Amino acid sequence: MGKIEKLEAEVKALTPAEQAAFRDWYLAFQADSWDAQIERDSKGSKLSSLAAEAIADYKSGNTKPL
């Protein structure tokens, strides 16, 4: 049995209250992970090229109002 299967079995064995607590924790964990990824990307060049492209499109009139 792999790690994922073990985790699935453990989660299924939790009481409803424990599952709710685990879900809350995991959602916060995912949000923190996503924030960390965005932070890393913003410090690198991944987002810089997208921002430059968007600004160029705006300045050249290749955008439309939302």
C-alpha positions as CSV (number, residue, x, y, z in Angstrom):
1,M,0.0,0.0,0.0
2,G,1.4,3.4,-1.0
3,K,1.4,6.6,0.9
4,I,-1.8,7.9,-0.7
5,E,-3.7,4.8,0.0
6,K,-2.6,4.9,3.6
7,L,-3.7,8.5,3.9
8,E,-7.0,7.7,2.3
9,A,-7.6,4.9,4.8
10,E,-6.6,7.1,7.7
11,V,-9.0,9.9,6.6
12,K,-11.9,7.5,6.1
13,A,-11.3,6.3,9.7
14,L,-11.7,9.8,11.1
15,T,-14.9,10.9,12.8
16,P,-17.0,13.5,11.1
17,A,-15.6,16.2,13.4
18,E,-12.0,15.1,12.8
19,Q,-12.7,15.1,9.0
20,A,-14.0,18.6,9.3
21,A,-10.9,19.7,11.2
22,F,-8.6,17.9,8.7
23,R,-10.5,19.6,5.8
24,D,-10.1,23.0,7.3
25,W,-6.4,22.4,7.9
26,Y,-5.9,21.0,4.4
27,L,-7.6,24.0,2.8
28,A,-5.4,26.4,4.7
29,F,-2.4,24.3,3.8
30,Q,-3.3,24.5,0.1
31,A,-3.8,28.2,0.3
32,D,-0.5,28.7,2.0
33,S,1.2,26.6,-0.6
34,W,-0.4,28.5,-3.5
35,D,0.6,31.8,-1.9
36,A,4.2,30.6,-1.5
37,Q,4.2,29.5,-5.2
38,I,2.9,32.9,-6.3
39,E,5.5,34.6,-4.1
40,R,8.3,32.5,-5.7
41,D,7.0,33.2,-9.2
42,S,6.7,36.9,-8.6
43,K,10.3,37.1,-7.5
44,G,11.5,35.3,-10.6
45,S,10.8,36.1,-14.2
46,K,7.7,33.9,-14.7
47,L,5.2,36.6,-14.0
48,S,7.3,39.4,-15.3
49,S,7.0,38.3,-18.9
50,L,3.2,37.9,-18.6
51,A,2.9,41.3,-17.0
52,A,5.0,42.8,-19.8
53,E,2.9,41.2,-22.4
54,A,-0.3,42.4,-20.8
55,I,1.0,46.0,-20.6
56,A,2.1,45.9,-24.2
57,D,-1.3,44.7,-25.3
58,Y,-3.0,47.4,-23.3
59,K,-0.7,50.1,-24.7
60,S,-1.3,48.9,-28.3
61,G,-5.0,48.9,-27.9
62,N,-5.4,45.1,-28.1
63,T,-7.6,44.9,-25.0
64,K,-11.3,45.4,-24.4
65,P,-13.2,46.6,-21.3
66,L,-14.4,44.0,-18.9
